[in-house]
Amino acid sequence: MSSIVESIKNLDIKSDTPEKTRKDLQFDKSEFRYPNYAPTFNPEQKYPPYEQFEFKDPGLLADENLANLFPNGLPSTDADKRAPANTQIVKFGYSHIELTPKFGSEIRGVQLSQLSDEAKNDLARFVAERGVVVFRDQDLRDLPIEQALKFAEHFGRQHIHPTSGSPEGHPEVHLVYRDSKRKVFDEYFAKKISSTAFHSDVTYEQQPPGTTFLGILDSPSTGGDTVFADTVEIYNRLSPEFKKRLHGLKAIHSAHEQAEFSRVRGGVVRREPVKTAHPIVRTHPVTKKKAIFVNNQFTRYVEGFKSEESDYLLNFLYDVIAKSADTQVRAKWEDGTVVVWDNRRAVHSALLDWDAEGQTRHAFRLTPQAEVPYETPFE
Protein backbone atom coordinates (compact mmCIF):
# COMPACT_ATOMS: atom_id res chain seq x y z
CA MET A 1 0.00 0.00 0.00
CA SER A 2 1.36 3.40 -0.89
CA SER A 3 2.52 5.91 1.70
CA ILE A 4 -0.03 8.38 0.31
CA VAL A 5 -2.89 5.95 0.97
CA GLU A 6 -1.49 5.19 4.43
CA SER A 7 -1.24 8.90 5.19
CA ILE A 8 -4.91 9.40 4.33
CA LYS A 9 -6.00 6.46 6.49
CA ASN A 10 -3.88 7.63 9.42
CA LEU A 11 -4.82 11.30 9.16
CA ASP A 12 -6.75 12.56 12.19
CA ILE A 13 -9.32 14.79 10.49
CA LYS A 14 -10.52 16.17 13.83
CA SER A 15 -7.13 17.55 14.79
CA ASP A 16 -5.87 18.20 11.27
CA THR A 17 -8.77 20.14 9.79
CA PRO A 18 -8.29 22.03 6.50
CA GLU A 19 -8.51 25.30 8.45
CA LYS A 20 -5.61 24.28 10.67
CA THR A 21 -3.39 22.62 8.12
CA ARG A 22 -3.92 25.38 5.56
CA LYS A 23 -1.80 27.59 7.82
CA ASP A 24 1.08 25.15 7.33
CA LEU A 25 0.90 25.90 3.61
CA GLN A 26 1.58 29.61 4.08
CA PHE A 27 5.17 30.78 3.80
CA ASP A 28 7.08 34.01 4.42
CA LYS A 29 9.29 34.65 1.38
CA SER A 30 11.86 36.42 3.54
CA GLU A 31 12.71 33.08 5.14
CA PHE A 32 14.00 31.65 1.86
CA ARG A 33 17.44 31.70 0.35
CA TYR A 34 15.69 31.87 -3.03
CA PRO A 35 12.47 33.78 -2.26
CA ASN A 36 11.29 33.62 -5.88
CA TYR A 37 11.00 29.86 -5.33
CA ALA A 38 8.91 30.14 -2.15
CA PRO A 39 5.99 27.66 -2.31
CA THR A 40 2.52 29.02 -3.00
CA PHE A 41 -0.81 27.17 -3.08
CA ASN A 42 -3.33 29.13 -5.12
CA PRO A 43 -6.83 27.59 -4.92
CA GLU A 44 -7.84 29.66 -7.96
CA GLN A 45 -5.52 27.68 -10.20
CA LYS A 46 -7.73 25.19 -12.05
CA TYR A 47 -6.83 23.35 -15.25
CA PRO A 48 -8.75 21.09 -17.61
CA PRO A 49 -7.76 17.45 -18.19
CA TYR A 50 -4.59 16.96 -20.17
CA GLU A 51 -4.99 16.19 -23.85
CA GLN A 52 -2.56 13.85 -25.55
CA PHE A 53 0.22 15.59 -27.47
CA GLU A 54 2.65 14.29 -30.05
CA PHE A 55 6.05 13.58 -28.53
CA LYS A 56 9.36 12.71 -30.15
CA ASP A 57 12.19 12.12 -27.74
CA PRO A 58 15.03 14.60 -28.47
CA GLY A 59 17.46 11.79 -27.70
CA LEU A 60 16.52 10.28 -31.07
CA LEU A 61 18.20 13.30 -32.69
CA ALA A 62 21.40 12.98 -30.67
CA ASP A 63 24.87 12.58 -32.12
CA GLU A 64 25.86 8.94 -31.65
CA ASN A 65 29.10 10.04 -30.00
CA LEU A 66 27.43 12.78 -27.93
CA ALA A 67 29.88 15.20 -29.55
CA ASN A 68 27.68 18.26 -28.97
CA LEU A 69 27.54 17.62 -25.22
CA PHE A 70 31.06 16.23 -24.80
CA PRO A 71 33.13 17.68 -27.69
CA ASN A 72 36.35 16.13 -26.41
CA GLY A 73 34.81 12.74 -25.83
CA LEU A 74 34.33 10.95 -22.53
CA PRO A 75 37.05 9.21 -20.51
CA SER A 76 37.35 5.76 -22.06
CA THR A 77 40.67 4.27 -21.01
CA ASP A 78 41.02 2.64 -17.62
CA ALA A 79 43.51 5.29 -16.55
CA ASP A 80 41.24 8.17 -17.56
CA LYS A 81 38.21 6.61 -15.86
CA ARG A 82 40.18 6.16 -12.64
CA ALA A 83 41.50 9.72 -12.72
CA PRO A 84 39.95 12.16 -10.22
CA ALA A 85 37.56 14.81 -11.48
CA ASN A 86 40.17 17.61 -11.39
CA THR A 87 42.55 15.58 -13.56
CA GLN A 88 39.81 14.77 -16.06
CA ILE A 89 38.81 18.44 -16.26
CA VAL A 90 42.37 19.42 -17.20
CA LYS A 91 42.41 16.86 -20.02
CA PHE A 92 38.84 17.02 -21.32
CA GLY A 93 37.46 20.33 -20.04
CA TYR A 94 34.93 18.43 -17.90
CA SER A 95 34.80 15.27 -15.84
CA HIS A 96 32.67 12.12 -15.96
CA ILE A 97 32.67 9.82 -12.94
CA GLU A 98 30.60 6.66 -13.22
CA LEU A 99 28.72 6.16 -9.94
CA THR A 100 28.17 2.50 -10.81
CA PRO A 101 29.16 0.57 -13.95
CA LYS A 102 25.67 0.56 -15.50
CA PHE A 103 23.71 3.28 -13.72
CA GLY A 104 24.48 6.80 -12.59
CA SER A 105 27.09 9.42 -13.50
CA GLU A 106 28.51 12.62 -12.03
CA ILE A 107 29.51 15.49 -14.34
CA ARG A 108 31.54 18.61 -13.58
CA GLY A 109 32.45 21.32 -16.06
CA VAL A 110 29.26 21.25 -18.19
CA GLN A 111 26.80 24.13 -17.67
CA LEU A 112 23.27 22.96 -18.54
CA SER A 113 21.90 26.46 -19.08
CA GLN A 114 24.44 27.09 -21.85
CA LEU A 115 23.69 24.01 -23.94
CA SER A 116 22.73 24.36 -27.60
CA ASP A 117 19.66 22.52 -28.86
CA GLU A 118 21.97 19.91 -30.35
CA ALA A 119 23.69 19.43 -27.00
CA LYS A 120 20.29 19.11 -25.31
CA ASN A 121 19.49 16.27 -27.70
CA ASP A 122 22.74 14.60 -26.63
CA LEU A 123 21.82 15.21 -22.99
CA ALA A 124 18.49 13.40 -23.43
CA ARG A 125 20.28 10.39 -24.89
CA PHE A 126 23.06 10.46 -22.28
CA VAL A 127 20.53 10.52 -19.43
CA ALA A 128 18.58 7.69 -21.04
CA GLU A 129 21.78 5.64 -21.28
CA ARG A 130 23.00 6.35 -17.74
CA GLY A 131 19.60 6.58 -16.01
CA VAL A 132 20.54 9.37 -13.61
CA VAL A 133 23.22 12.07 -13.96
CA VAL A 134 24.39 14.41 -11.20
CA PHE A 135 25.53 17.77 -12.58
CA ARG A 136 27.56 19.93 -10.19
CA ASP A 137 27.97 23.73 -10.01
CA GLN A 138 24.89 24.66 -12.05
CA ASP A 139 23.28 28.09 -12.42
CA LEU A 140 19.71 27.12 -13.41
CA ARG A 141 18.38 28.33 -10.05
CA ASP A 142 19.95 31.77 -10.59
CA LEU A 143 18.15 32.35 -13.88
CA PRO A 144 14.71 33.94 -14.10
CA ILE A 145 12.22 31.10 -13.69
CA GLU A 146 10.91 31.77 -17.19
CA GLN A 147 14.35 30.98 -18.62
CA ALA A 148 14.65 27.76 -16.62
CA LEU A 149 11.28 26.65 -17.96
CA LYS A 150 12.29 27.60 -21.50
CA PHE A 151 15.35 25.38 -21.12
CA ALA A 152 13.23 22.43 -20.00
CA GLU A 153 10.66 22.86 -22.78
CA HIS A 154 13.14 21.30 -25.20
CA PHE A 155 12.47 17.95 -23.52
CA GLY A 156 8.68 17.99 -23.59
CA ARG A 157 5.52 19.72 -22.43
CA GLN A 158 5.91 21.09 -18.90
CA HIS A 159 3.77 19.24 -16.39
CA ILE A 160 1.70 21.17 -13.86
CA HIS A 161 1.53 19.21 -10.64
CA PRO A 162 -2.05 18.96 -9.33
CA THR A 163 -1.29 19.40 -5.61
CA SER A 164 2.26 20.57 -4.87
CA GLY A 165 3.58 24.00 -4.01
CA SER A 166 4.87 26.14 -6.88
CA PRO A 167 6.53 29.55 -7.25
CA GLU A 168 4.06 32.38 -7.57
CA GLY A 169 2.96 32.64 -11.19
CA HIS A 170 4.78 29.47 -12.27
CA PRO A 171 2.60 26.40 -11.63
CA GLU A 172 4.81 24.36 -13.99
CA VAL A 173 7.56 24.27 -11.33
CA HIS A 174 7.14 21.57 -8.68
CA LEU A 175 8.71 22.51 -5.34
CA VAL A 176 10.11 20.25 -2.65
CA TYR A 177 10.32 21.88 0.77
CA ARG A 178 11.04 20.60 4.27
CA ASP A 179 12.05 22.67 7.29
CA SER A 180 12.16 22.25 11.07
CA LYS A 181 9.14 24.46 11.82
CA ARG A 182 6.36 22.28 10.44
CA LYS A 183 7.14 19.11 12.42
CA VAL A 184 7.03 16.93 9.30
CA PHE A 185 9.70 14.62 10.76
CA ASP A 186 7.88 14.03 14.04
CA GLU A 187 4.56 13.46 12.31
CA TYR A 188 6.02 11.12 9.70
CA PHE A 189 8.11 8.95 12.01
CA ALA A 190 5.30 8.73 14.57
CA LYS A 191 3.64 6.37 12.07
CA LYS A 192 6.50 5.11 9.89
CA ILE A 193 9.88 3.47 10.45
CA SER A 194 11.51 4.39 7.13
CA SER A 195 11.17 7.38 4.84
CA THR A 196 12.16 5.35 1.78
CA ALA A 197 9.36 5.38 -0.80
CA PHE A 198 10.56 4.54 -4.30
CA HIS A 199 8.43 5.97 -7.09
CA SER A 200 8.38 7.46 -10.57
CA ASP A 201 6.80 10.89 -10.74
CA VAL A 202 3.09 11.35 -11.57
CA THR A 203 2.78 8.00 -13.36
CA TYR A 204 -0.99 8.39 -13.28
CA GLU A 205 -0.75 10.79 -16.23
CA GLN A 206 -1.42 9.41 -19.70
CA GLN A 207 2.00 10.77 -20.67
CA PRO A 208 4.26 10.60 -17.61
CA PRO A 209 7.56 12.50 -17.49
CA GLY A 210 10.74 11.52 -19.32
CA THR A 211 13.93 13.58 -18.84
CA THR A 212 13.44 15.21 -15.44
CA PHE A 213 15.43 17.92 -13.62
CA LEU A 214 15.72 18.50 -9.86
CA GLY A 215 17.81 21.44 -8.69
CA ILE A 216 18.80 22.15 -5.10
CA LEU A 217 18.05 25.59 -3.64
CA ASP A 218 18.90 24.98 0.00
CA SER A 219 20.00 21.81 1.74
CA PRO A 220 21.10 20.42 5.10
CA SER A 221 24.81 20.34 5.84
CA THR A 222 24.57 16.58 5.40
CA GLY A 223 21.73 14.20 4.64
CA GLY A 224 18.59 14.63 2.58
CA ASP A 225 20.09 12.63 -0.27
CA THR A 226 18.01 11.13 -3.07
CA VAL A 227 18.38 7.43 -3.82
CA PHE A 228 17.68 6.06 -7.31
CA ALA A 229 17.08 2.49 -8.48
CA ASP A 230 17.47 1.08 -11.99
CA THR A 231 14.32 -0.70 -13.19
CA VAL A 232 16.03 -1.69 -16.45
CA GLU A 233 18.59 -3.76 -14.56
CA ILE A 234 15.88 -5.19 -12.32
CA TYR A 235 13.91 -6.32 -15.38
CA ASN A 236 17.05 -7.86 -16.88
CA ARG A 237 17.65 -9.95 -13.77
CA LEU A 238 14.22 -11.59 -13.82
CA SER A 239 13.98 -15.10 -15.21
CA PRO A 240 12.83 -15.46 -18.84
CA GLU A 241 9.59 -17.14 -17.75
CA PHE A 242 8.79 -14.40 -15.26
CA LYS A 243 9.51 -11.70 -17.84
CA LYS A 244 7.21 -13.48 -20.27
CA ARG A 245 4.38 -13.49 -17.72
CA LEU A 246 4.76 -9.77 -17.06
CA HIS A 247 4.48 -8.92 -20.74
CA GLY A 248 0.96 -8.04 -21.76
CA LEU A 249 -0.05 -7.02 -18.24
CA LYS A 250 -1.22 -3.52 -17.43
CA ALA A 251 -1.51 -1.81 -14.06
CA ILE A 252 -3.75 1.05 -12.99
CA HIS A 253 -2.04 4.21 -11.74
CA SER A 254 -4.17 6.64 -9.74
CA ALA A 255 -4.01 10.32 -8.74
CA HIS A 256 -7.14 10.13 -6.58
CA GLU A 257 -5.38 9.37 -3.28
CA GLN A 258 -2.89 12.21 -3.77
CA ALA A 259 -5.72 14.64 -4.52
CA GLU A 260 -7.75 13.52 -1.50
CA PHE A 261 -4.71 13.86 0.76
CA SER A 262 -4.30 17.45 -0.44
CA ARG A 263 -8.00 18.24 0.02
CA VAL A 264 -8.19 17.04 3.63
CA ARG A 265 -5.11 19.14 4.45
CA GLY A 266 -6.68 22.26 2.95
CA GLY A 267 -4.35 22.12 -0.03
CA VAL A 268 -4.97 22.67 -3.72
CA VAL A 269 -6.20 20.34 -6.44
CA ARG A 270 -5.43 22.10 -9.70
CA ARG A 271 -6.72 19.33 -11.94
CA GLU A 272 -9.27 16.63 -11.24
CA PRO A 273 -7.56 13.30 -10.52
CA VAL A 274 -7.32 10.55 -13.13
CA LYS A 275 -6.67 6.82 -13.36
CA THR A 276 -4.59 5.43 -16.22
CA ALA A 277 -3.56 1.95 -17.33
CA HIS A 278 0.11 1.50 -18.27
CA PRO A 279 2.07 -1.62 -19.26
CA ILE A 280 4.02 -3.17 -16.41
CA VAL A 281 6.95 -3.58 -18.80
CA ARG A 282 7.62 -0.52 -20.92
CA THR A 283 10.15 0.06 -23.71
CA HIS A 284 12.35 3.16 -23.94
CA PRO A 285 12.06 4.94 -27.32
CA VAL A 286 15.78 5.81 -27.46
CA THR A 287 17.66 2.89 -25.88
CA LYS A 288 14.96 0.30 -26.75
CA LYS A 289 15.59 -1.23 -23.32
CA LYS A 290 12.74 -2.58 -21.22
CA ALA A 291 12.00 -1.52 -17.66
CA ILE A 292 9.59 -2.36 -14.86
CA PHE A 293 7.04 0.46 -14.65
CA VAL A 294 5.20 0.20 -11.34
CA ASN A 295 5.60 2.03 -8.05
CA ASN A 296 3.77 1.84 -4.74
CA GLN A 297 3.04 5.56 -4.65
CA PHE A 298 0.66 5.54 -7.60
CA THR A 299 0.16 1.98 -8.89
CA ARG A 300 -3.02 0.44 -7.48
CA TYR A 301 -3.73 -2.93 -9.10
CA VAL A 302 -3.07 -5.18 -12.07
CA GLU A 303 -5.86 -5.26 -14.65
CA GLY A 304 -7.58 -8.63 -14.85
CA PHE A 305 -6.13 -9.96 -11.58
CA LYS A 306 -8.04 -10.58 -8.37
CA SER A 307 -6.96 -8.34 -5.52
CA GLU A 308 -4.83 -10.98 -3.75
CA GLU A 309 -3.11 -11.89 -7.02
CA SER A 310 -2.48 -8.25 -7.87
CA ASP A 311 -1.10 -7.46 -4.42
CA TYR A 312 1.16 -10.51 -4.52
CA LEU A 313 2.69 -9.54 -7.88
CA LEU A 314 3.02 -5.82 -7.22
CA ASN A 315 4.45 -6.29 -3.73
CA PHE A 316 7.04 -8.68 -5.14
CA LEU A 317 8.14 -6.06 -7.66
CA TYR A 318 8.15 -3.28 -5.05
CA ASP A 319 10.20 -5.48 -2.74
CA VAL A 320 12.79 -6.29 -5.40
CA ILE A 321 13.16 -2.59 -6.25
CA ALA A 322 13.55 -1.55 -2.61
CA LYS A 323 15.99 -4.30 -1.62
CA SER A 324 18.24 -4.35 -4.69
CA ALA A 325 20.98 -2.09 -3.36
CA ASP A 326 23.19 -3.35 -6.19
CA THR A 327 20.96 -1.51 -8.69
CA GLN A 328 20.92 1.77 -6.75
CA VAL A 329 22.87 5.01 -6.49
CA ARG A 330 22.64 7.69 -3.82
CA ALA A 331 22.86 11.26 -5.11
CA LYS A 332 24.39 13.58 -2.51
CA TRP A 333 23.39 17.22 -2.75
CA GLU A 334 26.07 19.86 -3.03
CA ASP A 335 25.30 23.54 -3.45
CA GLY A 336 24.40 24.16 -7.11
CA THR A 337 23.66 20.53 -7.94
CA VAL A 338 21.07 19.60 -10.57
CA VAL A 339 20.18 15.92 -10.87
CA VAL A 340 18.77 14.80 -14.22
CA TRP A 341 17.13 11.40 -14.51
CA ASP A 342 14.97 9.44 -16.91
CA ASN A 343 11.64 8.95 -15.18
CA ARG A 344 10.90 5.99 -17.47
CA ARG A 345 13.84 4.03 -16.07
CA ALA A 346 14.87 5.43 -12.70
CA VAL A 347 12.67 5.28 -9.61
CA HIS A 348 13.71 7.43 -6.68
CA SER A 349 13.11 8.29 -3.06
CA ALA A 350 13.99 11.31 -0.96
CA LEU A 351 15.47 10.49 2.44
CA LEU A 352 14.36 12.23 5.64
CA ASP A 353 17.52 11.48 7.58
CA TRP A 354 18.96 14.82 8.68
CA ASP A 355 18.71 16.72 11.94
CA ALA A 356 15.67 18.88 11.32
CA GLU A 357 16.60 21.59 13.81
CA GLY A 358 17.52 24.66 11.77
CA GLN A 359 18.01 22.62 8.59
CA THR A 360 16.05 23.16 5.36
CA ARG A 361 15.75 21.09 2.20
CA HIS A 362 14.35 23.13 -0.70
CA ALA A 363 14.46 22.10 -4.36
CA PHE A 364 12.72 22.77 -7.66
CA ARG A 365 11.70 20.21 -10.26
CA LEU A 366 11.21 20.75 -13.99
CA THR A 367 9.08 17.91 -15.31
CA PRO A 368 8.73 17.56 -19.10
CA GLN A 369 6.18 14.97 -20.16
CA ALA A 370 7.12 12.22 -22.61
CA GLU A 371 5.40 9.55 -24.71
CA VAL A 372 2.45 7.36 -23.78
CA PRO A 373 4.13 4.28 -22.25
CA TYR A 374 4.20 1.36 -24.63
CA GLU A 375 5.38 -2.22 -24.69
CA THR A 376 7.25 -4.17 -27.32
CA PRO A 377 6.92 -7.97 -27.63
CA PHE A 378 8.79 -10.32 -25.33
CA GLU A 379 12.02 -11.60 -26.88
Solvent accessible surface area in square Angstrom, and as a share of the most:
residue,aa,sasa,rsa
1,M,128,0.57
2,S,3,0.02
3,S,22,0.14
4,I,22,0.11
5,V,23,0.13
6,E,51,0.23
7,S,37,0.24
8,I,44,0.22
9,K,139,0.59
10,N,70,0.36
11,L,33,0.16
12,D,73,0.38
13,I,86,0.44
14,K,187,0.79
15,S,55,0.35
16,D,39,0.20
17,T,46,0.27
18,P,41,0.26
19,E,115,0.52
20,K,112,0.48
21,T,8,0.05
22,R,107,0.39
23,K,145,0.61
24,D,63,0.33
25,L,18,0.09
26,Q,115,0.51
27,F,44,0.18
28,D,76,0.39
29,K,85,0.36
30,S,97,0.62
31,E,87,0.39
32,F,18,0.07
33,R,123,0.45
34,Y,32,0.12
35,P,61,0.38
36,N,73,0.37
37,Y,0,0.00
38,A,2,0.02
39,P,8,0.05
40,T,38,0.22
41,F,50,0.21
42,N,61,0.31
43,P,90,0.57
44,E,141,0.63
45,Q,28,0.13
46,K,131,0.56
47,Y,67,0.26
48,P,100,0.63
49,P,99,0.62
50,Y,55,0.21
51,E,140,0.63
52,Q,116,0.52
53,F,46,0.19
54,E,169,0.76
55,F,38,0.16
56,K,132,0.56
57,D,5,0.02
58,P,12,0.07
59,G,3,0.03
60,L,82,0.41
61,L,108,0.54
62,A,17,0.13
63,D,49,0.25
64,E,133,0.59
65,N,112,0.57
66,L,13,0.06
67,A,47,0.37
68,N,70,0.36
69,L,6,0.03
70,F,2,0.01
71,P,95,0.60
72,N,92,0.47
73,G,32,0.31
74,L,51,0.25
75,P,7,0.04
76,S,87,0.56
77,T,76,0.44
78,D,91,0.47
79,A,76,0.59
80,D,22,0.11
81,K,98,0.41
82,R,188,0.68
83,A,17,0.13
84,P,88,0.55
85,A,21,0.16
86,N,117,0.60
87,T,71,0.41
88,Q,3,0.01
89,I,59,0.30
90,V,131,0.75
91,K,129,0.55
92,F,19,0.08
93,G,44,0.42
94,Y,11,0.04
95,S,1,0.00
96,H,15,0.07
97,I,48,0.25
98,E,70,0.31
99,L,66,0.33
100,T,39,0.23
101,P,115,0.72
102,K,125,0.53
103,F,4,0.02
104,G,0,0.00
105,S,0,0.00
106,E,25,0.11
107,I,0,0.00
108,R,56,0.20
109,G,53,0.51
110,V,13,0.08
111,Q,56,0.25
112,L,0,0.00
113,S,26,0.17
114,Q,133,0.59
115,L,27,0.14
116,S,57,0.37
117,D,79,0.41
118,E,93,0.42
119,A,3,0.03
120,K,23,0.10
121,N,16,0.08
122,D,0,0.00
123,L,0,0.00
124,A,1,0.01
125,R,64,0.24
126,F,4,0.02
127,V,0,0.00
128,A,2,0.02
129,E,61,0.27
130,R,26,0.09
131,G,0,0.00
132,V,0,0.00
133,V,0,0.00
134,V,2,0.01
135,F,0,0.00
136,R,14,0.05
137,D,90,0.47
138,Q,11,0.05
139,D,40,0.21
140,L,1,0.00
141,R,25,0.09
142,D,87,0.45
143,L,38,0.19
144,P,70,0.44
145,I,9,0.04
146,E,104,0.47
147,Q,97,0.43
148,A,0,0.00
149,L,15,0.08
150,K,141,0.60
151,F,12,0.05
152,A,0,0.00
153,E,88,0.39
154,H,54,0.24
155,F,3,0.01
156,G,12,0.12
157,R,73,0.27
158,Q,20,0.09
159,H,3,0.01
160,I,20,0.10
161,H,14,0.06
162,P,10,0.06
163,T,17,0.10
164,S,16,0.10
165,G,5,0.05
166,S,2,0.01
167,P,1,0.00
168,E,114,0.51
169,G,57,0.55
170,H,32,0.14
171,P,14,0.09
172,E,49,0.22
173,V,1,0.01
174,H,26,0.11
175,L,11,0.06
176,V,31,0.18
177,Y,31,0.12
178,R,90,0.33
179,D,9,0.04
180,S,37,0.24
181,K,135,0.57
182,R,59,0.22
183,K,129,0.54
184,V,37,0.21
185,F,23,0.10
186,D,101,0.52
187,E,103,0.46
188,Y,52,0.20
189,F,81,0.34
190,A,83,0.65
191,K,113,0.48
192,K,59,0.25
193,I,175,0.89
194,S,56,0.36
195,S,19,0.13
196,T,61,0.36
197,A,21,0.16
198,F,17,0.07
199,H,36,0.16
200,S,4,0.03
201,D,4,0.02
202,V,2,0.01
203,T,0,0.00
204,Y,2,0.01
205,E,10,0.04
206,Q,80,0.36
207,Q,5,0.02
208,P,0,0.00
209,P,0,0.00
210,G,1,0.01
211,T,5,0.03
212,T,0,0.00
213,F,0,0.00
214,L,11,0.06
215,G,1,0.01
216,I,3,0.01
217,L,1,0.00
218,D,41,0.21
219,S,35,0.23
220,P,10,0.06
221,S,106,0.69
222,T,98,0.57
223,G,16,0.15
224,G,0,0.00
225,D,3,0.02
226,T,2,0.01
227,V,15,0.09
228,F,0,0.00
229,A,0,0.00
230,D,2,0.01
231,T,1,0.01
232,V,10,0.05
233,E,18,0.08
234,I,3,0.01
235,Y,13,0.05
236,N,79,0.40
237,R,124,0.45
238,L,21,0.10
239,S,60,0.39
240,P,92,0.58
241,E,118,0.53
242,F,65,0.27
243,K,34,0.14
244,K,100,0.42
245,R,135,0.49
246,L,1,0.01
247,H,22,0.10
248,G,62,0.59
249,L,16,0.08
250,K,94,0.40
251,A,0,0.00
252,I,15,0.08
253,H,0,0.00
254,S,0,0.00
255,A,4,0.03
256,H,77,0.34
257,E,37,0.17
258,Q,22,0.10
259,A,3,0.02
260,E,72,0.32
261,F,56,0.23
262,S,7,0.04
263,R,99,0.36
264,V,25,0.15
265,R,72,0.26
266,G,11,0.11
267,G,20,0.20
268,V,7,0.04
269,V,9,0.05
270,R,2,0.01
271,R,18,0.07
272,E,109,0.49
273,P,24,0.15
274,V,50,0.29
275,K,117,0.50
276,T,25,0.14
277,A,37,0.29
278,H,2,0.01
279,P,8,0.05
280,I,0,0.00
281,V,1,0.00
282,R,2,0.01
283,T,4,0.03
284,H,12,0.05
285,P,17,0.10
286,V,24,0.14
287,T,32,0.18
288,K,127,0.54
289,K,98,0.41
290,K,26,0.11
291,A,4,0.03
292,I,2,0.01
293,F,6,0.02
294,V,1,0.01
295,N,4,0.02
296,N,43,0.22
297,Q,17,0.08
298,F,8,0.03
299,T,7,0.04
300,R,49,0.18
301,Y,100,0.38
302,V,0,0.00
303,E,75,0.34
304,G,87,0.84
305,F,54,0.23
306,K,149,0.63
307,S,75,0.48
308,E,130,0.58
309,E,90,0.41
310,S,1,0.01
311,D,73,0.38
312,Y,178,0.68
313,L,20,0.10
314,L,5,0.03
315,N,76,0.39
316,F,81,0.34
317,L,1,0.01
318,Y,30,0.11
319,D,64,0.33
320,V,38,0.22
321,I,6,0.03
322,A,53,0.41
323,K,148,0.63
324,S,20,0.13
325,A,76,0.59
326,D,103,0.53
327,T,7,0.04
328,Q,33,0.15
329,V,10,0.06
330,R,125,0.45
331,A,2,0.02
332,K,111,0.47
333,W,25,0.09
334,E,72,0.32
335,D,79,0.41
336,G,5,0.05
337,T,1,0.00
338,V,4,0.03
339,V,0,0.00
340,V,0,0.00
341,W,1,0.00
342,D,0,0.00
343,N,1,0.00
344,R,7,0.02
345,R,12,0.04
346,A,0,0.00
347,V,4,0.03
348,H,14,0.06
349,S,1,0.01
350,A,40,0.31
351,L,20,0.10
352,L,24,0.12
353,D,77,0.40
354,W,15,0.05
355,D,106,0.55
356,A,23,0.18
357,E,139,0.62
358,G,66,0.64
359,Q,51,0.23
360,T,33,0.19
361,R,8,0.03
362,H,2,0.01
363,A,0,0.00
364,F,1,0.00
365,R,16,0.06
366,L,0,0.00
367,T,2,0.01
368,P,0,0.00
369,Q,2,0.01
370,A,0,0.00
371,E,19,0.09
372,V,53,0.30
373,P,8,0.05
374,Y,79,0.30
375,E,55,0.24
376,T,43,0.25
377,P,105,0.66
378,F,62,0.26
379,E,177,0.79
